[in-house]
Amino acid sequence: MQARRAARELALILFSQFDRKITEYTTKDVDEMLLKSVRILTNNSSESLQLTVGKLLEMKEYVDEVETNHPDNLSRPIEVSNIPVPLTSDFSGRIEEMLNIAEKAMLALEIAEMATLECQSDVKDYIKKIVDKYKTYNKDIDTLIQECAIGWDLSRLVKIDKDIMRIAIIEMAYIKEAPMKVVIDEAIELAKKYSTEDSASFVNGILAKVVRKEELK
């Protein structure tokens, strides 16, 4: 997993803990909250893996049941092992589901691996860049979001959606180390993961307006 990708997710969890003005937080405050963010992400990954294992066990039981109840095996003596049976369309669909689950498990492992490094230096440095830029430009960033969210009151927007956009704008307008398309795509994925499909579309639309308005390249 790329360090910046992990940094974005940890930064989002970090932002979710802010309950007062960003300028009121000290470096020590941010470090403690960042450690808490690492633990939250690690716990989330562990829970995802446990759910994945449960799903895989359900799939295994289903496969065994299909094989056992197939006419070719029902007619065989109990003491004889089952023979493989042809796959049905439903069976194929369930195999596809297993593959998707396995992919999610791999992603969870990547996140857990990155998180358990206790936020390695390049990840931590990138998060601190995001926080420092937000401390300096938070008013400008929120004003920009409000100007691009036509018909919406910034105070009424879902906080996690605002935080996702804040992080993306910081990366695009102030840090400028990652390709703009990557930043927007990652913001959309974070919205899908932590908010809703509607939020993903909303975040994408606002960030596109930000790019045009600020003539970002």
C-alpha positions in Angstrom: 0.0 0.0 0.0 1.3 3.5 -0.9 2.3 5.7 2.1 0.1 8.6 0.9 -2.9 6.3 0.6 -2.5 5.2 4.2 -1.8 8.8 5.3 -5.1 10.0 3.7 -7.1 7.4 5.6 -5.4 8.0 8.9 -5.7 11.8 8.3 -9.5 11.3 7.9 -9.7 9.4 11.1 -7.6 12.1 12.8 -9.8 14.9 11.4 -12.9 13.1 12.8 -11.5 13.6 16.3 -11.2 17.4 16.1 -13.9 18.9 18.4 -12.5 22.4 18.5 -10.7 24.8 16.2 -7.7 23.2 14.5 -5.4 26.1 15.6 -6.1 25.1 19.3 -4.3 21.8 18.9 -0.7 21.4 19.9 1.8 19.1 18.3 1.5 16.8 21.3 -2.3 16.8 20.9 -1.9 15.8 17.2 0.6 13.1 18.0 -1.7 11.5 20.6 -4.7 11.7 18.3 -2.7 10.2 15.5 -1.7 7.2 17.7 -5.4 6.8 18.5 -6.2 6.9 14.8 -3.7 4.1 14.1 -5.3 2.0 16.8 -8.8 2.7 15.3 -7.6 1.7 11.9 -5.9 -1.5 13.2 -9.1 -2.5 15.1 -11.3 -1.8 12.0 -9.0 -4.0 9.9 -9.1 -6.8 12.5 -12.9 -6.7 12.5 -13.0 -6.7 8.7 -10.8 -9.8 8.7 -13.0 -11.6 11.3 -16.1 -10.9 9.1 -14.2 -12.1 6.1 -13.2 -15.4 7.8 -16.9 -15.9 8.8 -18.1 -15.4 5.2 -15.5 -17.8 3.9 -16.5 -20.4 6.4 -20.1 -20.0 5.3 -19.0 -20.5 1.6 -17.1 -23.6 2.6 -20.2 -25.1 4.4 -22.3 -24.3 1.3 -19.8 -26.0 -1.0 -19.8 -29.1 1.2 -23.6 -29.2 1.4 -24.0 -28.9 -2.4 -21.5 -31.7 -2.9 -23.0 -33.9 -0.2 -26.6 -33.5 -1.5 -25.9 -34.1 -5.1 -27.7 -37.2 -6.4 -24.4 -38.8 -7.3 -23.2 -38.6 -3.7 -26.6 -39.3 -2.1 -26.6 -42.7 -3.8 -23.1 -43.6 -2.5 -22.5 -45.5 0.7 -22.1 -43.3 3.8 -18.6 -44.5 4.5 -17.4 -43.6 1.0 -16.0 -40.1 0.4 -18.0 -37.7 -1.8 -17.0 -37.2 -5.4 -16.7 -33.8 -7.0 -19.9 -32.6 -8.8 -20.4 -30.1 -11.7 -20.7 -26.4 -10.8 -24.1 -24.8 -11.1 -24.6 -21.1 -12.1 -25.4 -20.3 -8.5 -22.3 -22.1 -7.4 -20.2 -20.0 -9.8 -21.8 -16.8 -8.4 -20.8 -17.8 -4.9 -17.2 -18.5 -6.0 -17.1 -15.0 -7.4 -18.3 -13.7 -4.1 -15.5 -15.6 -2.4 -13.0 -14.0 -4.7 -14.4 -10.5 -3.9 -14.2 -11.3 -0.2 -10.6 -12.5 -0.5 -9.7 -9.3 -2.3 -11.2 -7.3 0.6 -9.2 -9.5 3.0 -6.0 -8.6 1.3 -6.8 -4.9 1.4 -7.6 -5.2 5.1 -4.2 -6.9 5.6 -2.4 -4.1 3.8 -4.1 -1.5 6.0 -3.4 -3.5 9.2 0.3 -3.9 8.1 0.7 -0.2 7.5 -1.1 0.7 10.7 0.8 -1.6 13.0 4.0 0.1 11.9 2.9 2.7 14.4 2.7 5.2 11.5 6.1 5.0 9.8 8.0 8.2 9.2 6.9 8.9 5.6 3.2 8.3 6.5 3.5 10.4 9.6 5.3 13.2 7.8 2.6 13.4 5.2 -0.2 13.5 7.7 1.6 16.3 9.6 1.9 18.2 6.3 -1.9 17.9 5.9 -2.6 19.0 9.5 -0.1 22.0 9.3 -1.6 23.2 6.0 -5.1 22.9 7.5 -4.0 24.9 10.5 -2.8 27.7 8.2 -5.4 27.7 5.5 -8.6 26.2 7.2 -10.7 29.3 6.6 -9.7 29.6 2.9 -10.4 25.9 2.4 -13.8 26.0 4.0 -14.7 29.1 2.1 -13.7 27.4 -1.1 -15.9 24.4 -0.3 -18.8 26.7 0.5 -18.4 28.6 -2.8 -18.4 25.4 -4.8 -21.2 23.7 -2.8 -23.9 25.8 -4.4 -27.2 25.6 -2.6 -25.6 23.9 0.4 -24.9 25.4 3.8 -21.4 24.3 4.9 -22.5 23.8 8.5 -25.2 21.3 7.3 -22.8 19.1 5.3 -21.9 15.7 6.7 -18.7 16.2 8.6 -16.9 13.2 7.2 -17.7 14.5 3.6 -16.2 17.9 4.6 -13.1 16.3 6.0 -12.6 14.2 2.9 -12.8 17.3 0.7 -10.6 19.3 3.1 -7.8 16.7 2.9 -8.1 16.5 -0.9 -8.0 20.3 -1.3 -5.0 20.5 0.9 -3.2 17.9 -1.2 -4.2 19.5 -4.5 -3.8 23.2 -3.7 -1.1 23.4 -1.0 1.0 20.2 -0.9 1.0 19.4 -4.6 3.0 16.2 -4.3 0.5 13.7 -5.7 -1.3 13.6 -9.1 -4.6 15.5 -8.9 -6.5 12.5 -10.4 -5.1 10.2 -7.8 -6.1 12.6 -5.0 -9.7 12.9 -6.3 -10.0 9.2 -6.9 -8.8 8.4 -3.4 -11.2 11.0 -2.0 -14.1 9.2 -3.8 -13.0 5.9 -2.4 -12.8 7.2 1.1 -16.4 8.6 0.7 -17.6 5.2 -0.5 -15.9 3.5 2.4 -16.8 5.8 5.2 -19.9 7.6 4.0 -22.3 6.7 1.1 -22.4 6.3 -2.6 -24.3 9.6 -2.8 -21.5 11.2 -0.8 -18.9 9.9 -3.2 -20.7 11.5 -6.1 -21.1 14.8 -4.1 -17.4 14.9 -3.2 -16.4 14.2 -6.8 -18.6 17.1 -8.0 -17.4 19.6 -5.5 -13.7 18.7 -6.0 -14.2 19.1 -9.8 -15.5 22.6 -9.2 -12.6 23.4 -7.0 -10.2 22.3 -9.7 -11.9 24.5 -12.3 -12.3 27.5 -9.9 -8.7 27.5 -8.7 -7.4 26.5 -12.1 -5.4 23.7 -10.5 -3.1 21.5 -12.6 
